[in-house]
């Protein structure tokens, strides 16, 4: 069972390859020969001194799960509150409910309590759905990263390491039917953001795609924060559209969920070469 994505324009062709091949600092702890999956063993991201990106090791399973868990849990308040701005129909519905409350009760105090109650319900259902999604992911691919990402050909999982600690993760999974590779599970420990780590993780996936001759890198995200989308664009991804009808694993599609949980699914693509 797949529980992606929550899961993150570079010129295509030769120009895209040239940009991916641009020199970057190699941290001493990561300096090793290219692995069987292609690319350097690890690279220090610009602005992230001392951080290296390397392939996942089985002993880092719990650290990777923790970073993934914390990153997904952050989406609960973002989806419940900040995400409401992306859904004008929900805003209109809530305004109508407040107006209806006033029309029935004629109580200004009671009417003022309606928005707080609606936001409370949004938080409750965001937490319910996102925790169900998280439970699914933690019992599928994130339950055994070695088996799911490191052993199958065309897939890989990398970690960002700082002072011996895992501070970021990202995965790649091949889609052989259309010769693309999907970027997923990208997350950085909140204490180490703003250091270029997420961008370095993303570039590692792009290097992997080039080395393995994939035609494009794709990703899907329900992230609300503008910073996440700016990151994808800075890596060269092009926004391919958004949908308000994406169904997260764990959703029941009950009337209450449809009223108080909305998520917008964004698709991105970076074309490396024409097929």
Backbone bond lengths (Angstrom), bond angles and torsions (degrees), N, CA, C in turn:
res aa  C-N    CA-C-N  psi(-1)  N-CA   C-N-CA  omega(-1)  CA-C   N-CA-C  phi
1 X - - - 1.471 - - 1.520 109.39 -
2 X 1.296 117.97 130.91 1.461 122.20 -177.78 1.526 110.15 -99.79
3 X 1.336 115.34 132.41 1.453 120.49 -177.53 1.516 111.68 -117.92
4 X 1.331 119.66 31.22 1.467 120.87 179.28 1.514 110.13 -90.58
5 X 1.316 118.23 167.66 1.448 126.41 -1.14 1.502 114.05 -93.28
6 X 1.250 127.85 -74.03 1.422 114.26 -163.77 1.407 101.28 -30.71
7 X 1.581 56.48 56.80 0.629 102.35 98.96 0.847 86.78 -71.08
8 X 7.230 80.08 -126.10 1.171 138.82 -142.89 1.415 101.87 -179.06
9 X 12.626 137.64 145.25 1.433 79.16 -172.58 1.519 110.88 -119.41
10 X 1.754 96.67 116.59 1.452 101.30 174.79 1.505 109.56 -60.97
11 X 1.340 119.11 135.51 1.453 120.29 179.50 1.515 110.33 -59.74
12 X 1.301 116.28 143.75 1.447 120.86 178.40 1.503 111.28 -82.25
13 X 1.357 116.05 179.07 1.450 121.78 174.15 1.517 112.55 63.32
14 X 1.362 115.95 -141.15 1.453 121.59 -174.07 1.519 112.08 -63.83
15 X 1.328 118.05 -37.42 1.458 120.02 -179.49 1.516 110.91 -64.15
16 X 1.342 116.21 -40.92 1.456 120.12 178.06 1.513 111.17 -63.15
17 X 1.342 116.80 -41.70 1.450 120.40 178.98 1.517 111.31 -64.58
18 X 1.329 116.55 -38.48 1.457 120.15 -179.42 1.524 110.81 -64.00
19 X 1.335 116.44 -40.45 1.454 119.46 179.65 1.514 111.37 -67.05
20 X 1.343 117.19 -40.41 1.450 120.21 178.50 1.512 111.82 -66.19
21 X 1.322 116.44 -26.48 1.453 120.82 -177.98 1.516 112.70 -87.59
22 X 1.339 117.88 1.39 1.459 121.01 -179.20 1.521 110.04 -58.74
23 X 1.349 118.02 138.46 1.468 120.22 -176.38 1.512 112.03 -64.89
24 X 1.338 115.23 143.33 1.448 122.38 175.30 1.514 108.54 -137.01
25 X 1.321 115.93 155.99 1.459 119.49 -178.03 1.517 110.69 -67.35
26 X 1.326 116.09 139.78 1.457 121.43 177.13 1.515 108.41 -105.94
27 X 1.323 116.42 120.92 1.459 119.87 179.00 1.512 110.42 -70.74
28 X 1.332 119.34 143.75 1.456 122.14 -177.21 1.518 112.73 -59.95
29 X 1.330 117.74 -32.04 1.464 119.59 -179.33 1.510 112.15 -73.51
30 X 1.326 117.38 -13.18 1.461 120.60 -175.37 1.516 111.80 -114.29
31 X 1.303 119.07 4.85 1.452 120.71 -175.51 1.516 109.51 -78.06
32 X 1.325 115.89 105.74 1.461 120.61 178.26 1.516 108.73 -153.95
33 X 1.323 115.61 170.86 1.465 119.70 -178.38 1.508 110.31 -68.01
34 X 1.327 115.09 158.60 1.460 120.32 178.50 1.510 109.97 -60.40
35 X 1.321 115.29 137.85 1.455 120.39 179.74 1.506 111.37 -81.83
36 X 1.325 117.68 177.50 1.459 121.16 -178.30 1.508 113.50 -65.06
37 X 1.335 118.01 -18.33 1.454 120.85 -179.22 1.511 111.92 -91.26
38 X 1.320 117.69 -0.01 1.460 120.73 176.01 1.503 111.57 91.99
39 X 1.321 115.81 155.29 1.460 121.39 177.07 1.512 111.23 86.87
40 X 1.318 115.17 165.13 1.441 120.37 179.41 1.517 110.39 -68.90
41 X 1.337 115.99 158.85 1.455 120.29 -179.64 1.512 112.17 -63.50
42 X 1.326 118.59 -36.96 1.457 120.28 179.40 1.508 110.25 -168.00
43 X 1.323 116.43 153.96 1.454 120.54 -179.44 1.510 110.02 -141.08
44 X 1.331 115.93 140.70 1.449 120.08 176.48 1.505 110.15 -83.81
45 X 1.345 119.71 125.50 1.447 122.54 -176.98 1.513 111.44 -72.58
46 X 1.345 118.00 150.45 1.450 120.32 175.88 1.519 110.15 -57.41
47 X 1.318 116.54 131.30 1.458 119.89 179.99 1.514 113.29 79.84
48 X 1.329 118.61 -5.14 1.455 121.34 -179.57 1.514 110.49 -114.85
49 X 1.311 117.38 62.07 1.459 122.28 -176.15 1.525 110.72 -57.44
50 X 1.331 114.40 134.73 1.451 119.70 178.11 1.512 114.14 84.94
51 X 1.324 118.70 -6.26 1.464 122.17 179.74 1.522 109.12 -94.50
52 X 1.305 117.01 133.99 1.461 119.64 175.33 1.519 110.16 -125.86
53 X 1.322 115.51 151.84 1.465 122.84 178.67 1.518 107.19 -109.96
54 X 1.295 117.19 122.54 1.462 120.55 179.38 1.523 109.50 -144.74
55 X 1.335 115.06 171.16 1.454 120.30 -179.52 1.539 110.84 -68.02
56 X 1.298 113.72 147.44 1.471 122.99 180.00 1.527 111.08 -62.38
57 X 1.320 115.08 144.66 1.465 121.98 173.61 1.523 108.83 -117.54
58 X 1.313 116.56 147.91 1.465 121.28 -174.17 1.521 112.09 -57.64
59 X 1.330 117.80 -31.52 1.465 120.73 -179.20 1.529 112.31 -69.08
60 X 1.335 117.68 -10.05 1.463 121.65 -177.72 1.523 113.10 -99.54
61 X 1.331 115.78 12.78 1.461 121.30 -177.47 1.536 111.97 -55.81
62 X 1.319 117.92 -51.30 1.462 120.64 -175.84 1.528 112.04 -68.46
63 X 1.328 117.27 -37.00 1.465 120.23 177.96 1.527 110.46 -64.07
64 X 1.337 117.05 -41.60 1.462 120.96 179.25 1.526 110.86 -66.04
65 X 1.325 116.84 -41.16 1.462 120.95 178.46 1.529 110.95 -63.63
66 X 1.331 116.76 -38.69 1.467 120.17 179.74 1.525 111.10 -63.78
67 X 1.326 116.97 -45.33 1.465 120.33 -179.82 1.525 110.10 -64.08
68 X 1.321 116.62 -41.93 1.458 120.44 177.99 1.529 110.57 -62.67
69 X 1.323 116.88 -46.22 1.468 122.08 -179.28 1.531 110.44 -59.30
70 X 1.317 116.31 -49.92 1.469 119.92 -178.05 1.525 111.28 -62.16
71 X 1.343 116.85 -40.29 1.461 120.34 -179.59 1.517 112.65 -64.31
72 X 1.336 116.55 -40.00 1.463 119.61 179.74 1.523 110.93 -71.83
73 X 1.319 117.77 -38.71 1.463 120.57 179.60 1.528 111.70 -62.13
74 X 1.325 117.61 -29.65 1.462 121.21 177.05 1.522 111.66 -62.33
75 X 1.304 116.65 -23.25 1.468 120.11 -175.88 1.525 112.57 -76.34
76 X 1.318 117.76 -13.75 1.465 119.58 -178.26 1.528 111.12 -61.88
77 X 1.334 120.05 -59.93 1.471 118.53 179.23 1.523 112.74 -66.33
78 X 1.339 117.11 -33.65 1.468 119.16 179.19 1.523 111.34 -62.52
79 X 1.333 116.15 -43.42 1.466 120.32 179.62 1.521 111.04 -68.90
80 X 1.333 116.44 -41.89 1.464 120.55 -175.70 1.517 112.37 -68.21
81 X 1.313 117.79 -42.04 1.463 121.03 -171.37 1.531 112.49 -107.08
82 X 1.320 117.35 -62.49 1.462 119.93 -178.61 1.524 111.38 -64.19
83 X 1.312 116.91 -35.18 1.459 120.70 -178.38 1.516 113.87 -66.48
84 X 1.330 117.10 -19.38 1.467 120.28 -179.83 1.520 111.21 -61.01
85 X 1.330 117.36 -28.49 1.466 120.72 -179.68 1.524 112.11 -64.09
86 X 1.321 117.22 -22.16 1.464 121.23 -178.74 1.526 112.60 -85.09
87 X 1.327 116.93 -2.90 1.468 119.93 -173.36 1.527 110.44 -128.80
88 X 1.338 117.47 80.26 1.475 121.01 -177.53 1.516 113.80 -61.11
89 X 1.322 118.00 -30.07 1.466 119.39 179.20 1.521 110.97 -66.58
90 X 1.342 116.64 -37.36 1.461 119.96 176.44 1.526 110.10 -66.36
91 X 1.330 116.94 -40.40 1.460 120.59 177.50 1.527 111.02 -59.84
92 X 1.326 115.49 -44.02 1.468 120.23 179.65 1.526 110.93 -63.98
93 X 1.316 116.75 -42.82 1.460 120.95 178.99 1.528 110.93 -60.71
94 X 1.324 117.04 -44.38 1.459 120.43 -179.42 1.530 110.78 -65.56
95 X 1.333 116.60 -37.28 1.475 119.78 177.58 1.526 110.36 -64.98
96 X 1.322 116.20 -39.32 1.475 120.07 178.32 1.528 111.21 -65.76
97 X 1.337 116.19 -37.86 1.463 119.22 178.19 1.524 111.08 -64.92
98 X 1.334 116.60 -39.19 1.465 120.25 177.29 1.529 110.32 -65.10
99 X 1.345 116.13 -42.33 1.463 119.86 179.12 1.520 110.92 -64.49
100 X 1.326 116.51 -39.32 1.465 120.86 178.64 1.534 110.43 -64.25
101 X 1.339 115.41 -40.90 1.469 119.60 178.10 1.528 110.68 -59.45
102 X 1.345 116.08 -42.90 1.465 119.39 -179.56 1.524 110.63 -67.67
103 X 1.335 116.44 -39.45 1.463 120.35 -178.94 1.522 111.28 -63.73
104 X 1.315 116.27 -34.77 1.464 120.69 -178.06 1.523 111.64 -82.73
105 X 1.355 116.42 -45.11 1.466 119.80 -172.22 1.525 114.05 -93.55
106 X 1.353 116.30 -25.79 1.463 121.88 -173.54 1.529 111.34 57.39
107 X 1.317 116.55 25.26 1.458 121.40 -179.38 1.518 109.00 -111.37
108 X 1.330 116.10 116.72 1.459 120.08 179.15 1.520 110.81 -67.79
109 X 1.334 116.90 -37.96 1.456 120.86 179.31 1.525 110.97 -62.25
110 X 1.321 117.33 -47.02 1.458 121.57 179.88 1.522 110.82 -63.43
111 X 1.324 115.96 -39.53 1.463 120.15 179.72 1.527 110.84 -64.58
112 X 1.331 116.67 -38.41 1.475 120.65 179.10 1.523 111.58 -66.84
113 X 1.332 116.99 -24.32 1.460 120.43 179.00 1.529 112.39 -78.41
114 X 1.328 117.38 -18.65 1.466 121.27 -177.38 1.535 111.98 -60.46
115 X 1.353 120.06 -49.12 1.473 119.33 179.36 1.526 112.78 -57.74
116 X 1.339 117.03 -40.44 1.460 119.97 179.25 1.528 110.86 -63.91
117 X 1.333 116.19 -39.98 1.465 120.01 178.81 1.529 110.93 -66.07
118 X 1.331 116.40 -41.24 1.462 120.28 179.76 1.526 111.25 -64.95
119 X 1.334 117.14 -42.02 1.464 120.28 177.79 1.525 110.79 -66.01
120 X 1.331 116.35 -35.91 1.453 119.66 175.82 1.523 111.93 -62.33
121 X 1.322 116.02 -41.08 1.467 120.44 177.48 1.530 111.08 -67.59
122 X 1.329 117.12 -36.86 1.468 119.88 176.58 1.531 110.51 -62.47
123 X 1.317 116.11 -42.29 1.470 118.83 178.56 1.533 110.74 -64.51
124 X 1.316 116.65 -42.84 1.469 120.42 -179.15 1.523 110.91 -60.37
125 X 1.332 116.83 -48.04 1.467 118.88 -176.63 1.526 112.01 -75.39
126 X 1.325 118.12 -30.01 1.463 119.90 174.13 1.526 109.42 -64.18
127 X 1.308 115.96 -43.89 1.459 119.90 178.73 1.528 110.80 -63.62
128 X 1.320 116.83 -43.17 1.469 121.49 -178.60 1.533 111.00 -61.36
129 X 1.336 116.88 -48.93 1.463 120.30 -175.92 1.527 111.12 -71.53
130 X 1.318 117.51 -44.33 1.461 120.05 -176.33 1.529 110.83 -68.86
131 X 1.311 117.92 -35.56 1.468 119.95 175.86 1.530 110.85 -67.51
132 X 1.319 117.62 -34.44 1.465 120.40 176.53 1.526 110.22 -66.63
133 X 1.335 116.43 -41.23 1.469 120.74 175.76 1.524 110.69 -62.22
134 X 1.329 115.98 -43.80 1.454 121.40 -179.69 1.523 110.81 -62.54
135 X 1.312 116.08 -42.13 1.470 120.88 178.32 1.525 110.35 -60.18
136 X 1.319 115.93 -40.90 1.468 120.50 178.70 1.524 110.81 -62.37
137 X 1.343 116.22 -48.94 1.467 120.69 -177.71 1.524 111.57 -63.64
138 X 1.323 117.04 -40.66 1.463 120.65 -177.60 1.524 112.37 -70.95
139 X 1.322 117.31 -13.42 1.461 120.53 177.26 1.528 112.38 -108.02
140 X 1.330 117.31 5.46 1.472 119.93 176.28 1.524 108.66 -119.84
141 X 1.319 118.71 -107.35 1.460 120.06 -174.34 1.523 113.46 -65.49
142 X 1.343 118.14 -36.73 1.466 119.84 -178.31 1.533 112.26 -78.87
143 X 1.325 117.21 -2.55 1.464 120.39 175.26 1.520 111.48 -81.01
144 X 1.332 116.80 -26.96 1.471 121.15 179.98 1.525 108.27 -150.39
145 X 1.314 115.23 81.01 1.470 121.33 -176.44 1.518 110.58 -61.17
146 X 1.322 117.04 -40.77 1.469 121.63 -179.31 1.527 110.70 -57.11
147 X 1.320 115.92 -48.13 1.461 120.73 -177.37 1.523 111.98 -70.51
148 X 1.325 117.16 -38.85 1.464 121.23 -171.83 1.530 112.76 -82.98
149 X 1.331 117.15 -34.66 1.471 119.60 -173.34 1.528 114.66 -115.91
150 X 1.332 117.97 -32.80 1.455 119.02 -172.82 1.527 113.40 -88.50
151 X 1.304 117.50 -27.35 1.462 120.18 -177.76 1.525 113.89 -87.63
152 X 1.337 119.45 -41.69 1.477 118.52 -178.75 1.534 111.53 -68.36
153 X 1.317 118.47 139.22 1.471 120.26 174.85 1.526 110.38 -65.74
154 X 1.314 116.35 143.49 1.459 120.53 178.57 1.507 114.28 87.49
155 X 1.340 117.47 0.29 1.453 121.33 177.80 1.521 109.08 -125.56
156 X 1.317 116.09 156.35 1.459 120.33 176.50 1.525 108.73 -162.87
157 X 1.323 115.18 162.78 1.468 121.96 179.93 1.520 106.54 -140.22
158 X 1.342 115.34 130.36 1.467 120.27 -178.76 1.519 110.22 -120.42
159 X 1.317 114.58 156.46 1.459 120.83 175.12 1.524 108.76 -126.24
160 X 1.327 115.50 149.68 1.458 122.06 169.98 1.515 106.77 -98.31
161 X 1.318 116.95 128.65 1.460 121.86 -174.68 1.522 109.36 -119.95
162 X 1.319 115.97 131.46 1.460 123.15 177.29 1.517 108.46 -132.72
163 X 1.337 116.28 122.28 1.467 122.01 -179.57 1.527 111.74 52.43
164 X 1.340 115.53 38.10 1.457 120.57 177.22 1.510 115.12 82.15
165 X 1.334 117.62 0.05 1.465 121.32 -179.60 1.520 111.62 -111.41
166 X 1.310 116.12 140.82 1.466 121.11 176.48 1.522 108.92 -74.98
167 X 1.331 116.70 122.49 1.472 120.75 -177.82 1.527 112.57 -121.01
168 X 1.343 118.09 -2.10 1.457 120.46 179.10 1.510 110.78 -163.17
169 X 1.327 116.47 156.97 1.468 121.84 -178.78 1.521 110.04 -141.76
170 X 1.323 115.49 156.53 1.465 121.70 170.92 1.524 107.79 -161.17
171 X 1.326 116.60 151.57 1.461 121.82 -179.79 1.518 110.08 -130.14
172 X 1.331 114.67 159.33 1.463 122.16 173.74 1.516 107.98 -133.64
173 X 1.324 115.68 139.80 1.462 120.57 178.19 1.515 109.56 -139.08
174 X 1.305 115.95 130.81 1.463 121.22 -175.46 1.522 111.42 -80.09
175 X 1.342 114.68 146.00 1.463 122.68 169.51 1.519 106.53 -119.51
176 X 1.322 115.03 93.44 1.456 120.22 -172.26 1.527 112.67 -65.05
177 X 1.344 117.00 -26.57 1.465 119.13 -175.88 1.523 112.67 -62.89
178 X 1.330 117.95 -30.78 1.466 119.50 177.88 1.532 112.17 -124.46
179 X 1.327 116.18 14.77 1.468 122.95 176.25 1.526 112.22 55.94
180 X 1.331 116.39 43.06 1.465 120.95 175.07 1.524 109.01 -119.20
181 X 1.319 115.37 164.07 1.456 120.73 174.54 1.523 107.26 -125.46
182 X 1.325 116.20 139.38 1.464 121.61 -176.58 1.521 110.68 -100.94
183 X 1.317 116.52 131.16 1.463 122.61 172.35 1.521 107.42 -88.78
184 X 1.310 117.09 128.94 1.465 120.15 -179.79 1.528 110.80 -155.21
185 X 1.319 115.02 169.79 1.467 124.04 178.61 1.530 113.23 61.32
186 X 1.335 118.11 25.09 1.466 118.89 178.81 1.529 110.26 -75.59
187 X 1.328 115.69 128.51 1.463 120.88 177.64 1.521 109.07 -159.43
188 X 1.331 116.08 145.36 1.458 122.18 178.35 1.531 107.88 -126.78
189 X 1.317 116.18 137.06 1.456 122.27 175.73 1.530 108.78 -51.87
190 X 1.336 116.85 130.47 1.466 120.95 -174.33 1.529 112.75 -59.82
191 X 1.321 118.15 -23.67 1.467 121.11 -179.61 1.523 112.69 -75.53
192 X 1.345 117.33 -12.60 1.457 120.25 -174.31 1.523 112.60 -123.55
193 X 1.318 116.51 22.44 1.461 119.31 178.93 1.529 110.86 -81.10
194 X 1.314 115.92 161.97 1.446 120.87 -178.89 1.520 113.51 81.53
195 X 1.334 117.74 13.11 1.457 121.87 -179.06 1.528 112.60 -112.07
196 X 1.327 116.79 8.54 1.465 119.93 -178.73 1.512 114.26 82.72
197 X 1.328 117.69 9.88 1.467 120.23 -176.13 1.519 111.79 -69.89
198 X 1.334 117.29 -44.66 1.467 120.26 -179.61 1.526 110.75 -61.00
199 X 1.325 116.65 -40.50 1.463 119.51 -179.75 1.523 110.78 -66.33
200 X 1.330 117.24 -39.06 1.462 120.67 177.70 1.524 111.03 -64.79
201 X 1.334 117.04 -38.63 1.463 120.54 176.60 1.533 110.70 -63.27
202 X 1.330 115.86 -43.62 1.458 119.43 178.64 1.517 111.90 -62.37
203 X 1.319 117.20 -41.64 1.456 120.60 179.71 1.523 111.44 -63.70
204 X 1.319 116.94 -33.04 1.466 119.69 178.24 1.526 110.74 -62.21
205 X 1.329 117.03 -39.43 1.464 120.36 176.90 1.529 110.51 -65.92
206 X 1.333 117.22 -39.92 1.460 120.06 178.88 1.526 110.94 -64.66
207 X 1.321 117.80 -40.87 1.463 121.50 176.68 1.529 110.37 -61.15
208 X 1.307 115.53 -42.54 1.468 121.28 178.31 1.523 110.14 -59.05
209 X 1.327 116.64 -43.65 1.465 120.86 -179.51 1.514 111.62 -64.63
210 X 1.337 117.47 -40.23 1.463 121.10 179.80 1.525 110.88 -66.66
211 X 1.331 116.01 -46.49 1.464 120.70 -178.76 1.525 110.91 -59.75
212 X 1.333 116.30 -36.07 1.466 120.50 -176.96 1.531 112.76 -95.59
213 X 1.320 116.95 10.91 1.466 122.30 172.95 1.524 114.48 60.06
214 X 1.331 116.49 36.70 1.455 118.97 173.14 1.526 109.03 -78.11
215 X 1.311 115.93 149.94 1.461 119.73 -176.51 1.519 112.43 -79.78
216 X 1.354 117.34 -24.68 1.454 119.76 -177.06 1.521 109.85 -160.49
217 X 1.326 114.53 159.10 1.467 122.15 172.13 1.524 106.72 -113.27
218 X 1.313 117.18 133.09 1.457 121.29 -178.08 1.528 108.87 -124.56
219 X 1.320 115.36 158.28 1.462 120.19 173.10 1.518 108.82 -156.57
220 X 1.315 114.78 157.55 1.461 121.76 174.26 1.512 108.55 -131.44
221 X 1.309 117.30 143.16 1.457 120.13 -177.87 1.514 111.22 -148.42
222 X 1.321 115.11 148.38 1.463 121.64 172.08 1.525 110.35 -110.22
223 X 1.338 116.56 15.61 1.460 121.23 -178.58 1.527 110.56 -59.16
224 X 1.329 115.47 138.38 1.455 121.76 179.36 1.525 111.14 -93.16
225 X 1.321 117.19 -34.61 1.457 121.25 -175.72 1.522 111.93 -62.64
226 X 1.318 115.85 133.84 1.465 121.78 178.59 1.520 110.42 -61.75
227 X 1.330 117.56 -34.13 1.462 121.58 -177.32 1.523 111.81 -58.74
228 X 1.322 117.14 -36.21 1.463 120.10 179.60 1.521 110.70 -64.22
229 X 1.312 117.02 -42.92 1.459 120.98 -179.03 1.537 111.08 -70.30
230 X 1.316 116.74 -35.95 1.462 119.94 176.36 1.524 110.58 -64.88
231 X 1.328 116.69 -34.60 1.460 120.30 177.34 1.522 110.54 -62.00
232 X 1.335 117.22 -48.29 1.460 120.30 -179.57 1.529 110.77 -60.75
233 X 1.315 116.20 -41.84 1.463 119.77 -179.77 1.527 111.02 -66.69
234 X 1.342 117.46 -36.56 1.456 120.26 179.23 1.526 111.35 -67.52
235 X 1.334 116.90 -25.95 1.457 120.88 176.09 1.521 112.24 -80.54
236 X 1.330 116.68 -10.10 1.454 120.28 177.87 1.512 115.16 107.80
237 X 1.339 117.85 2.55 1.463 120.07 179.81 1.527 110.35 -72.34
238 X 1.302 115.26 146.62 1.460 122.25 176.18 1.521 109.27 -109.21
239 X 1.321 115.85 132.27 1.463 120.78 179.58 1.521 109.46 -69.91
240 X 1.328 116.19 124.35 1.463 121.50 -174.22 1.523 113.11 -104.80
241 X 1.322 117.52 1.21 1.454 119.62 178.90 1.511 111.66 133.52
242 X 1.317 115.46 167.61 1.464 121.88 -178.96 1.524 109.36 -138.85
243 X 1.320 115.23 153.05 1.462 121.30 -179.73 1.520 109.59 -135.54
244 X 1.332 116.10 139.70 1.463 121.68 175.89 1.527 111.18 -96.03
245 X 1.328 117.17 7.05 1.465 120.42 -174.57 1.520 112.32 -113.89
246 X 1.327 116.94 17.62 1.460 119.98 178.83 1.532 109.73 -71.10
247 X 1.319 116.24 137.29 1.469 121.69 -178.74 1.522 108.82 -109.18
248 X 1.324 116.13 114.76 1.465 120.92 177.01 1.526 109.65 -75.63
249 X 1.333 117.94 143.27 1.469 119.44 171.55 1.525 109.51 -54.68
250 X 1.297 116.87 133.60 1.457 121.27 -178.53 1.515 113.44 102.26
251 X 1.339 117.55 -13.39 1.461 119.87 177.92 1.523 110.42 -74.58
252 X 1.330 115.84 140.14 1.462 120.59 178.24 1.524 111.63 -99.27
253 X 1.347 116.28 -13.45 1.470 122.69 -177.99 1.524 111.98 60.49
254 X 1.322 116.11 29.27 1.455 120.14 175.44 1.530 109.35 -69.55
255 X 1.330 116.55 165.16 1.464 120.74 179.38 1.526 110.25 -59.79
256 X 1.329 116.91 -40.93 1.468 120.59 -179.57 1.523 110.94 -63.10
257 X 1.315 116.95 -41.98 1.468 119.62 177.96 1.519 111.39 -63.80
258 X 1.310 116.65 -41.64 1.469 119.33 -179.66 1.524 111.34 -65.60
259 X 1.335 116.49 -29.93 1.468 120.06 179.37 1.520 112.82 -78.08
260 X 1.345 116.05 -35.69 1.467 119.13 -168.80 1.521 114.79 -119.45
261 X 1.319 117.74 3.21 1.464 119.72 175.17 1.516 108.41 -136.01
262 X 1.320 115.20 115.06 1.461 120.23 174.55 1.518 107.87 -128.80
263 X 1.306 115.86 140.97 1.454 120.63 178.61 1.529 108.42 -138.28
264 X 1.303 115.75 140.73 1.474 120.98 178.31 1.530 108.55 -108.19
265 X 1.324 115.40 124.35 1.466 122.29 -177.57 1.526 109.26 -98.79
266 X 1.333 116.44 121.50 1.464 122.57 -178.88 1.522 110.19 -106.53
267 X 1.331 115.79 136.97 1.462 121.29 177.21 1.525 109.10 -109.93
268 X 1.343 115.61 135.44 1.468 122.59 177.79 1.523 109.46 -127.38
269 X 1.330 114.47 151.31 1.465 120.28 179.69 1.529 109.96 -146.26
270 X 1.311 115.36 137.65 1.462 121.57 173.45 1.527 107.13 -120.25
271 X 1.330 116.73 110.58 1.458 121.24 -178.20 1.520 109.57 -83.07
272 X 1.328 116.87 121.83 1.454 121.50 -179.64 1.522 112.42 -94.02
273 X 1.320 116.66 -35.76 1.459 121.34 177.27 1.510 109.37 -161.28
274 X 1.298 115.66 158.99 1.458 120.76 178.85 1.522 110.21 -82.11
275 X 1.307 116.27 140.62 1.464 121.23 178.17 1.522 110.59 -80.72
